[in-house]
Amino acid sequence: MGAGYFVIAILGCADGGSACTPVATLPTRYESSAQCASASVSALEANSNFDFPTLLARCRQGATKASDNAPRRNSPKSAIGR
């Protein structure tokens, strides 16, 4: 398993923050929790188009899978249509 990373998840909340549903996970990966946290306000402002009374941005930790670092192979060409 490789090094970890952080992503910003946008949560939609119906009651001010206690019952929230994930509505988006942004594709940008951050190397540290501090980098993720500093980007969360602008990420929330850019992703405020969800129909919930309250939206929250939360940093979540992920981990790179070993397969993410593996070299990519070209897929075999299909014999169909030759």
N, C-alpha and C positions, 0 to 999 in steps of 0.2 A: 504494500500500500504506500502511496506517495504522500507528499506533503498535503496538508489541509488547506482549505480556502474558505472564504465567507461569501455569501450571496445575500441580496436584499429580497425579502418576501413582503409583498403587499397583502395586508389582511383587511377584509371588510367586516365591520362590526355593526350589529343591529342595536346594541344596548350600551354604547359608550366604552366598550373595551373588554367586557368579561366573556362574551360569547362571539368569537371572531372566526371567520372562515378565510382560508388562503384563497386569494383571487388571482395572484400573479407571482411568479418568481423571475426576477430580472436576470438576464444572461451574464452580466458583468461579474467577474470573480475578483475578490479582494484578498490580498495576502495576509491582512491582519484585521482583527475586530475593530481596531481604531479607524482604519481606512474605510471600512464598511460603514461604521457609525457616522463618520463625517460626510459620507455621500448619501445617507438615508433621507435627509430633509429634501435635498434637490430631487432625489428619486421619487419621493412621495408627491412632490409638486408636479412632476412630469407624468405621474401615473395616477391622477385623481379623477379619472373618468369612469369609475365604477359606481354602481347605484347602491350605495350604503350610506347611512347617516354619518358613520365614522370610518375613516381609513387610517391604518397604522402601517409603518414600515419597520420591519424587524430584521436584524441580521441573523442569519442561520449558518451554522458551520456545515461544511461538506468535506468530503475527502476524495481525492483522486483515486479512481480504481486502477488497478494494475493494467487493465486492458486499455485505459485511456493513454497510457504511455507506450503501448506496443506499436511496432511499425504496422502501417496499413498495407494490406495486400490488395492487389487489383482483383476485382471479382472476375470469375471466368466468363468468357463470352458465350452467349447462348448459341446453340447450333440451329435454333429455330429461325427460319427465314433465309437460310443460306441456299 
